[in-house]
Amino acid sequence: MGNLDSLQMQGISKSYDGTQALREVDFSAAIGEVHAIVGENGAGKTTLVKILAGALERDAGGILLDSEPVELGTPLRARRLGIRAVHQEFSLVPHLTVTENILMGQMPTGRLKWWVDWPTAHHRAEEILQEIGFTGINVRTPVSRLSVSHQQMVEIAKAVAERPRILILDEPSAVLSQEELKRLFALIQILKKESTLILYISHRLDEVFEVADRITVLKDGELVGTVHSQETDQGQLIKMMVGRTLGEIYPRRHTQPGKEILTVKGLSREDSFADVSFSLARGEILGLFGLVGSGRTQMARCIFGAEPPTSGEIRLEGKVFRSKSPRDAVKTGIALLTEDRKRDGLVMSCSIRDNVSLATMQQVSRWGFLDRRQQDAQVQSEVQELDIRPAQIGRLVRTLSGGNQQKVVLAKWLLSQAKVLILDEPTRGVDVATKIEIYHIIGDLAERGVGIVFISSELPEILGMSDRALVMREGRLVGEFTRAQASEESLLASAAGVIQ
């Protein structure tokens, strides 16, 4: 398979159920280039690369590789042409091992073709992970037992095992730690030198400027333009993406936090975290930062009743709170927006209406019968307030963009009227404009007196949103900073163990 000289996508159009996802988009890229594609959720980025990967049929337009027209009707055809994709939704088989997932379709066999040579297979999978810098993963482990970040590494390893001509990375860093992200960027540079074209989609503009040679902007399914990363800046790029100049990113706060609403003392869970103590006031946004594996998510799940703590005490409004299940937590006034919205926050096969009502179905039911009119009124109100698009409450959530899916999860908890809202990576995988919307929604909730625990791996939003910031490392709380004390350097140093 020879090197790729150029990729051209000409006049690409695609519609879903009457909604125009792409409208006559022209896109071109060259060998050895890292080309970023950015835009708001729903701009058409994922649709464009899914067409290139053979996962979607285009309605109109043509695709040329090395100036020759090609048909990419299926992922297998695309793969044969050297095009591999790492999509936002994992394509791993959960009950199979890391080895089986990486080498799927190319498992080594012995003299008997039906017999898998397992030692050779495991060794080959380990070699691939070693070559691309993703070490520390047991290749004999079923991928369902891996962390989300390790699953992402396996997905990337699977895609690059055959050294593709074109590698599509759609939001690859959303679940990676800073250290893992460095490894990914190092891998991208290796592939670039090997004349692989990398198409990189990310909402994190700092990443885009660090890794990309050129940047193409899409808006509402149309091409806005392509720029060289060294000849533009984030402000210009944001203006291209949203069609206007953005005001202040983080909301201004007008009220001071009130009385203490949540107290956590000596909370521990074996093999996850130990002796965590903190307090949260009404109307306070308490930032919680830590590197992947620091225990933040497990601690949040314990407060919410999704996992039992080994020891410690939780008090809500001064009263001891012992949650045996998330249902207990919701009834008492504690809500958790989970890190993985698709796995834990949404029922993807259900409608916006049913997802928004999940935590409050009893409020719109009488004698076991659902009052659909009352349910529709409640849900429609939240959909309008959060500007969920499209505003069709009967639409399946799996058809929505990532940002709108996140708004549906938020709407569910807003409807529950929680007193304490724990947000675990609330802006992960959403575009800049939606991030700002979510920041302002969170700010409004704090103004109304809701106590908010804001968990994030992104330092700028921890600093921009938090009244106070806590830092966890290796399962323990290692730092507390006021808004005046907090800086990127101090929080990162605390999380990395540089300072105590």
N, C-alpha and C positions, 0 to 999 in steps of 0.2 A: 504494500500500500504506500503510494508515494506521498510526498509532502503536499499540503494544501497551499495553493497560491492565494486564493481569495474565496470569500463567501459573499454572495449577493442574494438578497431577498427583495423582490420587486413587486410593488403593488399588492402587498399581502392584506387580504380582508377576511374577517371572520365575524359571524354573529351567532348569538345564543338566544333562542326564544324571542326573537325580535329586537334584542339588545345588541348594538354594534360594538363588539369588543375591539376590533381592529378595522381601520379604514384606510386602505391603499398605502400601507406603510412600506417605505423603501429603507433598506438597511444593508450596510456592507461592512466587511471586516477583513483583515489580512492575516497572513501567517505570523506566528510569533508575537501576536498582539494580545494584550489583556484589554478587552472592550467591555466596559460597564454599561448596563441598561438600567436607567432609573426612572422613577415616576411615582405618583400616588398609587394607593391601592385602587385597582380597577382601571389603571392606565393602559393595560394590555401587555405588560412585560411578560408575565408567565404564559399568556396565550401565544405570544410570538415565539418563545423558545420551545413551547410544547409542539408547535407546528414543525419547527426545525428538528425536534427529537422524534418526530413521527407519531407522537401521542395524540395529535389532533389533525384532522383534515382541514386544509384551508378552503375558503369559499372562492377565492380569486387570487391571482398573482402567480409568480413563478420563483423558483429557487435555482441558483446556479452555483456549482462547485467547480473551481478551476475553469470558469467560463462555460461549463457544460451543464445543460438543464438536467435536473434530477427529480425523481418522484419519491417522496418520503411518507408513504401512506401508513406505515407501521413502524414501531420502535425497532423491529428486527431489520427492516431495510435501512433505517438510519444507522443502526449499529454496524451493519456490513460496510457502510460508507465511512466508518470511523467516527461517528457522532455518538457521544455518550452524555447522559444528563444526570445530575443530582438534583431532583425536584424537592420542593418544600415538604411534600408528603413522602415519607420513606417508602421504598419499594422492597424492603427487606422481608424475609419470611421469618416471623418471630420464633417459631419452634425449632428452626434449623440453627446450626452452629455458625460462628463467625466464618470458619473455613468454607462451609457449604454455601454461605451467602456470597462470599468474595469470588469463589470459583464456580458459581452456578453455570452449568452448561459446558464446563471445561474441566471437570474433575478428572484427575489422573487415574488410569485403570491399570490393572496387572495384565498378565497374558490372557486371562479370561476377561473379555470386555465388560461383562456385567459386574465385575468385582472391583470395588473402589480401593485404590492403594492409599489407605488413610495416612500412614506415616509421611508419604510424599506430599499428600494434599495439605496436611497441617504444616509441614515444613515450607511449602510454597506460599501458603497464606501468611505465615510469619515473615517470610522474605519480602513479600509485597508490602506489608505494614512497616517493616524495617526500612525498606527503600524509600518510602514516602515520609518517614519520620513519625509515624503514628505507632509508637511503642507502648507497652504496658497493657495490651489487650490479650486476654487468653483466647486463643483461636478455637478452643474446644467448647467454649461457653455458648449456649443458645443466646441469640441476640436479644430475646425478650428480657434476659436478666441483666443486660448492660444498661448503664446510664444513657440518657438521651444524647449526651455529647459523644459518648463512645459509639453509639449507634450511627451518629452522623459521620464519624471517622470511618466506620465500616462501609457506609454508603459511598463515601468518596473513594475508599480503597477499591471497592467493587468497580467503580466507574473508570479508574485510571489503570487498573490491572493490565489492560491491553494497550496502554499508551494511545489514547484516541487522537484523531486529527483535530476534532473540535470537542471541547469539554464545556458543558453548560453547568454552571453553579448557581442555583436559584436559592438565595438566602442561606448560604452554607454556614455562616458564622452565628446564626441566631441562637444556637445552643452551645457554642464553644466558649471556653474560658480564654483569657488573654494569651496564656501560654499555648493553648491549642490553636488559637488563631495565628500566632507566629509560625507554627509548624505548617499551617495551611498556606500562608503567604510564601514560605520557603519552597513548598511544593509547587506553587504556581510559577515561581521563578525558574525552577528546574524544567517544568513543562514548556514554559515560554522559550527557553534556550533550545529545547528539542523541537521547536517549530510547531507547537500545539497552539491553536487558537482557543483562548479562554473567554467565554462570555459570562460575565459576573453580574448577578443581580443582588443588590443589597439596599436596605433602607438607611444603613449607617454611612452617611456621607464621608466621614473621616476615613473609613475603610476604602471607599471608592477612590478617594484622592491618593491614598497610599499605594494602591495596587494597580490602578487602571492607567493605560496609555491614553485612551479616548473614552468619552462618555456620551451615550445617546440618551436623549430625554423623550419619553412618551407622555402624552396627556390625552385622556379621554379617547384612547384608541388611535390617536394620530401622532405622527412624528413631529416633534417640536424642533429638534436640531441635534447635531453632533458637534462636540467641542473637544479640544485637547485639554487634558486635566491640568497641564502646566500653564494654560492660558486663561483659566477661569478660577473662580473661588466658590465657596459654599453659598454665599449670598446670591450670586448670579444663578447658580444651579437651582436653588430653591425657587427663585422667581420664575425660572423656566418651567419648573415642575408644577407649581400651583397657579401660575398666571397672575400673581400679584406679589407685592412685597409684604412679607410677614412682619407683624408687630412683635411685641415682646413674647418670647416663647413660653416663659413660665408665668403663672398667674400672680398678680399682686395680692397679698393677704391683708385684709383690713381688720380682722379680729385676732385677739390673743387666745391661745389655748386656755380651756377652762379647768374644771375639777378633774381629778384622776378618774378614769373610767375602767382601765384594765391594769391589773398588777400581776406580774409573773415572778415567782420566787423559786429559785433552785430547780428549775425544770430540767429534767434529764430524760434521755432515751438511750438505752444501751446501744453502743456501736454507731450512734448518730451524733449526739451532742450531750453536753453535761453542764449542770449548774448555771443555767441561763436565768438571769434576773433583770427585769426592766419594768418600767411603768409607761402608760400612755394616757394622755389627757384628752378630754373632749375637744374636738376641733383642732387637734394636733396631727401633723404629718410627721411620723417617725420613720426616717430612712433606715434601711438595713442593708448594709453592703458586705460582700464577702466573695471570695473566689469560689468557683464551682467546687462542690464537695465540702464547703465550710459548715454545712448543717442548717442553713437558713430555711430551706424548704421543709425539711423534716420537722423543725421546730414549729413552723407555721401549721403544718398538718396536725401536730399534737394539740395545739391550741384549738383547732377546728374540730377535733374529735375524730379525724380520719386515721390517726395512729395513736395508740395508748402510750402515755409517758411512763417511764420507769419510776420516777419520783418527782416531787415538786408540787407547787400549788399555783392555781390560777384563780384570781378574783375578778369578778365583773361587778362594777359599781359597789365594791366593798364586800360582796358576798362570794363565798367559795363556790367555784364553778367546776363541776366534774362532768365533762362531756364524754358520753359513751359512744356518740356517733355524730356525724355532721348534722343530722336532723335535730339533735339536742342543741347543737351550737346555733343553728338557724333560728330555732324557737326562742332561744335566749337573747339573740341579737348579735351573733358573731357570724361573719361571712368571709369566705376565702375565694378569691379569684386565682385559680391555679395556674401554674407555670405552663402546662401543656393544655391549651384550651380544647384541642380536638379530642384528646384522650380523656380528660377529667372534667372539662367545663361545659361541653356541649354534647348533644345527641345529634350527630351529623345527619342522620336520616330523618330527623323531625323538622318541623317548620319553625320559623322565627317565633310564632305565637306560642307554641308548646315549650320551646327552650326558655323564653323569657318568663314563662309561668311556672317553670319546674319547681322552684323553691316556695311558691305561694299558691299552689293548686287548691289547697284547702280553703283559702280565702274566697275562691270563686266557685265553691262546691256546696251543695245542700243535699243532705241525706244521700250522699254518694253520687249525685248527679251534677255534672259540670254546667255552670251558667255561662254558656258561650258568649252571650252578649256582654256580660260584665268582664269576662276574660279579654274579649276583643278590645273593649274600651280601655282597660288598664294597659294592655300591651301597646296599642296604638299610641297612647300618650307617651310611653317611654321611647318608642320608635321615633316619634316626632322630636322629643326633647334631645335625643342623642343623634339625630339626623342619620339614622340607619338607612342605607341605600342598597337596593331599591326598597321602598317603604311598603312592600307587600307582605303582610304578616303571615300569609299562607305559604310563602316561598321557603324551600328547604335551605337550611343554613349552609349545607355543603356547597351551594351554588354562589355563596357570597365571597367577597374578597376577605383576606385575612383581617384587615382593619375593621370591617363591618361585623365579622364574626366576633371579634374582641368586644365590640360595642354591644352585641347581643348578650354576652356574658355579663358585662357591666349592668345592662338593663335588668337582668335577672336579679342582681343583688340590690340595685336601687329599689326595685319593687318590693323587696323583702324588708326595707326600711331598717337595715342593720345599724346598730350602735357602734360596732367595731368592724372595720373592713380591712382585711389583710389582702394586699395586692402583690402577688408573686410574679414579677416580670410583666407588668401590665401593658407595656408598649413593645414587647418582643414581636418582631416580624411585621410591624405596621409602618406605614410611610410617615414622612415628616409632618404633613398636614394633619393626619389622624392623631399622631403623637400629641400635637399641640392641643387638639380637641380634647383628648383624654386628660392631659395635664389640667385643663381648665375645668373639666367635669370633676376631677379629684379636688381641685381648689374650692369649687362650689360646695362639695360635700363637707369639706372641712369647715367652711364658713357656716354651714348648718349645724355644726356640732358633732359630726361623725368623727370618731377617732380612727386614724388610718395608719397602718403599718405598710410602708412602701418598700418592697424588696426589689432590688435591681442590681444588675451587673454593670450598668452604665453610670460611671461616676458623674458626668455632667448633670444627669437628671436627679441623682441623689442630692447633689449640691443645690440644684435649682429648685427642688420641690420641698426639701425637708426643713422642719423647724429644729430638729436634732437628728444626728446620725449615729447609728450603732454599727460596729464592725465585728463580724464573726470570722474566726479562723480555726480550722481543725476541730469544729464542734464546740468551741467556747467563745464567749463574748469577750473580746480583747480591747475594745475601745469605745468611748462615747465622746462625741464632739458636738458642741453648740454650733449654731449656724455661723457664728463669727470665727470659731476655731477650725471649722472644716475646710479642707482644701483637697484637691486631687492627690497631692503628694502625701498629705498626712493620712488620708484614708487608705490609699494603696500601700503605703509603708506599713500601716497597722495590719492590713489584711495579709501582707506577705511576711509578717513577723520581723520586719526590720526594726520597728520600735515596739515597745510594750505599752 
